[in-house]
């Protein structure tokens, strides 16, 4: 993780700062895939993550952020990274975002895929298993117990940590990657992540009235609006089937078309704190309605497609 300090003019808006960061990162031509994240810590409230809004002044958005720190992140995950991203630096940043998602528990996958992904991340960051094992063995003269440890004992390879059994599985998988170049392993990480339903998902906890208010999570992906209960995706509303969005206060209402051509409503209820952090600005740029589902990865949305209740201020 690296830090950069910037002098910001008092009236500068979010777009100015994002432009400047992308220019320094040499990804300005593909700025539409990136965003700036900050954490607001208001008095007597839990910290809340927000995306920096491009049209609003930085000063007013960061007034409850101490220190005034923003994080540079992938905001719109491309549906086809190898064709959509022309810059190698953008692919490099996507890989690091996926590693962050993986360790943060947002990139959900079956057990075998988790082991494979963990091994690929090791290959990129640490290199060949044979070299690491030789170095590790030389540094271990004795063990405090009868059970030998692995080079993952002091390394965070999975979200929430790993058991002895899981460590051995990851090491075995890592050995199979001997000789794989870091660039090749990073490309394989992206391919493996693309196969997961949780790729690019930022989950928000909600209560859904149509499911008798059972706790669930919902998030936007390049495919559509996804519902998760636990670690399983139970529903995907594709962009081609979504007719319109509305939101008011804590309520998020989506109108979608069923295969039988009838329309239905999905009503989601958030906490007020969570509602404030929803990515509404993503749905507020001018693009053709018919291209909505095709252009999600590039951050293109239809302003008329998404409506907001007049009595709700975001």
N, C-alpha and C positions, 0 to 999 in steps of 0.2 A: 504494500500500500504506500503510495506517495502522496505528499501534500504540496500544494502550490498556493501561494498567497497572491491576492489581486487587490489593487486599489479600485474601488467602485465609486463612481460618481453618485451623488445623493439622489438624483432623479432617474438613474439607470433602471431599466426594466429587466425582466427575466430573459428576454430574447438577447439583449446585449451580452449578458453573462454567459449564456449558452453558446452564442457565437464565439466569444472570446476563448472559452474552454475548448471548444471543438477546433478552433484555429491552432491552439497550442498543442492539442493532441493529434493534429494533422488528419482530422476526419471531417472537416467542414463540408466537403461535397456530399457527405452522407449524414448530415446533421439530423435528418428526420427520424433516425433510429435511436437518438440519444435524448437524455433528459437529465435534470438536476434534482436531487432529492435532499430534503432537509427534515430535521426533527424539531417539532414545536413543543416547548415545555411551558405551558401556561400554568399559572398559580393554581394549586390544588387539583390539577388534572394530570392524568397519565400522559407520558410522551407520545406524540402522534406523528407518523410519517406523512409527508406531503410531497407532491411534485411541484417544483417551482413553476408558477404560471408565467407564461411568456409576455403577456401584455400588462401585467401589474408591476408596480415598482418593487424592487428587491427589498428596499428598506422596510416597507410595510409588511411584507411577507415573512421577513426574518426577525420581526420585533420581539418574538418570544423564543428566539433561538440563541443560546449561549453555550459555547462561543458561536459566532456566526460562521457556521461550517455547512457547506453543501457537498453532496457526493455525486460524482459523475457516473451515470448508470446507462445500461441499455434500457430504453423505455418501450420500444416497439420491436418485438422479436421478429425477424424476417421469416416468412414461410419457407423460403428456399435460400438459405444463407450463401451457398456457393455461387449462385447466380445473381441474387439480389445485392450482395455486398461486393463491390468492385475493389475496395481498398483492403489490403492485407491487414492494416492496422485495425480496421473495423472487425474483421474476423478474429483477430487477436483479442480485442476487447469483449467480443461475444463469448469466446472461450472462457475468459476470466469471470464474466457474469454468470455463466453456467456453473462454474466451479463454486461461486458464491451461493447460487441457488441450491446446488447439491448439498453443500455443508449446512445451509440454512434450513433444509428440509422442504423446500418448495418444489424441487425437482423430484417428484414421486415416481418410483419405478418398481417393478417386480424384483425379488431378491437377487436373481441371477444377473439382471441388468445393473443393479446397484453395485454388485461385486465387480462387474466388468468396468463400470464407470470409475469406481474407486481405483482400480488397477491402472486405467488409462491416465487418470490424473497424476498418479504416482510416476508413471513413465515420463510424463511431460515435466514434472517439477523436480524429480529426483534422478531420473535416468534408469539404466538397466538394473534389474534386481541383483544380478551377480556381483556387480561392483559394490552396491550398497551392503549386501550380505557379507562380502569379504571385509569391508571396512568395519561393519558392526561386530563381526566375530573377533576381529583383532582388538577391539576395544573392550570386549567382555572376557575378563580373566576368570570370573566365577559368578555364580548365580546365588541369590539369597534363598532360593527354593529349588526343589527338584525339577520344576517345570521350566524349561528354557523359554525365554522371551523372544520376540521378533523385533525387527527394526521398526515396526509400527507401534511399539509399546508407548512411545512418547510422541506419536504423530496422529493428528486427527484426520482419519481417513473417511469417516462417515458422520452424518448428522446424529448427534446424541451419543457418539462414541461407539466402540465396537468390542465385542466379546472376544475371548481367546479363539474360539471356533471361527468366528468371522474373520479375524486377523489372518488366520492360516489360509482361509479361502482366498482372501485378497492377495496374499503373498504368492500363492500357487498361480493365480491368474496373472499376477505381475510377471512371474517368470516366463510365462508363455509369450510375453511381449518383447523378449530379448531382441535387441537390434533395431527395434522400431524407433524411427526418428521422432523427436518431440513434435515437429510439425505434422507428421503422419498421425501420431497419437491424438493431437489436438483436433485434427479433422475428424477422426473416428469418434471423439467425444461429441462433437456437434451432430454427427449422423445418429449416434445412439440417443442423444437428447431429443432429436426431432421425432423419434419413434414413440416418445412418451406423451400421453394425453396432457400431462402437466407442463409441457414445454412452454415457456413464456408466461405462465400463469402467475398472477399476483392475487392470492386468495383473500377474500373478505368474508368474515363470518356474518351470517344473516339468519333470519327466521323466515321460512317460506310458508305463506298461508295455504297454498295448494297442497302442501305436504303435512298439514296439521301442525304447523309450527315446529317441525323437527329441526334441530340445529344442523346447519350445513354451511358450506363455503361456496362462493361463486366468484368467477373471475373472467376477464376478457382474454381471448387468445386470437391468433390469426385465423382460426377456424370459425369462431363464434363465441357465444356466451356459454361457459361450462359450469355445471353444478357438480360439486364433490361432496360426498358424505364419507367422513373418514379419509382414507387414502384412495377411494374408488370414485372414478367419474361415473355419475349415474345418469347424466343428461348432457347433451350438447345441442344448443340452439344455433344452427348455422346461420351465417349472415344472410344467406339467400332466403331464409324463412322469416326473418325478423322484419316486422312492418314499421314499428315505431317504439321509441323510448319516452318515458316521462319520469320526472322525479319531483318530489315535494317533501321537504323536511327529511324524515327518516325513510320515506317510502320511495322505492324504485319500482316502476311498473314497465313491463316489456310486453308489447303486443306482437304475437308471432302467428304464423300460418301453419296449420297442421297439414299432413299429407292429403287429408280429405277436403282440403281447401277452406275449411272453417278456421276462423281466427280464435285465439284464446289469449288469456292474460297470465303473466307470471308476476306476482306481487312479492317483493322482497322488503323486509324491514331491517334496518340497521340501527345501531346505537347512534346518537347524534354525533359523537366523536368520530365514529367510523364513517358516517355519512359525509363528514367534512373532508375526509381524505380520499373519497372516491375519485377516479380519474375522469371527471366529467369533461375536462378541457379536451380530452382526446376525441370526444364526439362533437366538437364544435368548430371544425374548419370547413371550408367550402369545397366540396367535391361532389361529383355526380352520385346520386343514390344507387344506381345500378352497379357502381364499381366499389361500393363499400366493402363487400366481403373480399374482394380481390386485393384491396389496397391497405388492409389493416396493418400489415407488417411495416409499411412505409409511413404509417401514422396519418393516413388520409381519411377524413371523415366528412360526413354530410351535416352541415349546420342545421338544415331544415328537418333532418331525420330525427334529431334529438331535441325534445322540447322540455322546457322547465316551467314549473308552476310560477306564476307571477309573485306569489307571496313567499317564495323561498329565495334567500340570498346566499350564494355560495362564495 
